[in-house]
Amino acid sequence: MQIPLQRLLSRATWLKIHLYLALIAGFFFALMGLTGSISVYREELDELLNPRLVIEQPAGKRQSLDKIMSAVHSAHPKRLGSWTLEMPRSPHSMITVWYDKPTETFFELYAPLMVSVNPYTAEVVASRFWGQTATTWLLDLHTQLHLGRFGWRAVGILGLLLMVSVGTGVYLWWPGWRGIRDAFIKLAAYRPTIHRPIGMMQLAFDLHRLMGLLSALALVLLAFTGFQLSYPAVLETLAGSSGMEHGETGRNIVSTATPNNHPVGLESAEFVARGPFPRAELRRVTTPAGDSGIYRINLRLSGEINRRHPYTTVWVDRWSGQIKEVRDPSGFTAGEAFTSWMWPLHTGEALGDTGRLLWFVSGIGLFALYVSGLLRWLHRHGKVEDREVNLAALRPLFYRCRDKLYRSGLMLFRLGILLLKRAKIYAPHLVKGWATRSQWLRSVVTNRQKR
């Protein structure tokens, strides 16, 4: 029996999809929103919980990178191989030195050793494993649900489902193109009944619609970028880019010089790397591993949206001191430039402090959406009784929150317009990448059929 297309696309169908998605995956949506909001300020929270990581009164000049690395080797003499030095984010912060695969957590998906070093004294202040601190444990819950690779992939699927959930929610609210202006005017002038008590369920429903509408664009962006971070190959294929996965370079560059008794130190390697980019900010230095190892130095150019993990990279040979290769974001294709936005857009750093705050509020809003929707569903099934809520005492607070939410919504709307304009630039490259991918799939299927 065939079901008419008109029935499939009816409002009742979309309402069921929205409801079932919320019942099945809503808890995980709320969990992602809450842990994501906290993780936006992960470093600040880590310093708050560990005051020893904060340098109260920075004094003097920073110690050389070679001296700092020597202190780390003295504290961990048996940990051989490559280390990565991450520069402080402020004068009051520590240098973090990362060791990717310690034996203690070797079989974990991602659990490096984090060594915090005072940049002014070269003192090793703390040595901790990722996932064993409060903030990194929460971030692992956000990115992989503590389920390893399976959880990492599952979070990506949750991102897709969240986009569908937000889309169906907006559709159920949508008043039509003619009524969109009146709907926003009504929303801006919205006031619940404050002179007489109203039902808790009605208040929950009103807040559900209001928060859902104002955070819709932010949630779609977060869900899309979160999916891409779990499945980076999808966007790389569509955009025609490669080696753009977060934390990866897609390049295996080794030293071709003859080992000698005068290897280049970290300070010298940094000096050489600054040749092509004299005004860039040093962000990371990865030390060589073995005789064929090579320095990888990450610099941040002015205006580069990636603050912690910039794409500007210089590889310096440890034996000859020569530059082996350079990656310059100014030479990226449109597809590569689009892909480079995924991580900083997901974390909010691409939008500055204001963007991080908006992302924080949006994540909390996602949690509130789940709670308000669940309350309404439980009430309809007789599990929760309605009760009166007197908003008179909360009137000033409500108006302030409403105005802030409205301004945030307008800011997100402007951001959406900007992204749409950029999408028009990148669209031809995405279409070309998709056509190439489709042609490759057809050739694979054809070859299998011939066999």
Secondary structure by P-SEA (a helix, b strand, c coil): ccccccccccaaaaaaaaaaaaaacaaaaaaaaaaaaaacaaaaaaaaacccccccccccccccaaaaaaaaaaaccccccbbbbbccccccccbbbbbccccccccccbbbbbbbbccccccccccccccccaaaaaaaaaccccccaaaaaaaaaaaaaaaaaaaaaaaaacccccaaaaaaaaaaaccccccbbbbaaaaaaaaaaaaaaaaaaaaaaaaaaaaaaacaaaaaaaaccccccccccccccccccccccccccaaaaaaaaacccccccccbbbbbccccbbbbbbbbcccccccccccbbbbbbcccccccbbbbcccccaaaaaaaacccccccccccaaaaaaaaaaaaaaaaaaaaaaaaaaaaaccbbbbbbbcccaaaaaaaaaaaaaaaaaaaaaaaaaaaaaaaaaaaaaaaaaaaaaaaaaaaaaaaaac
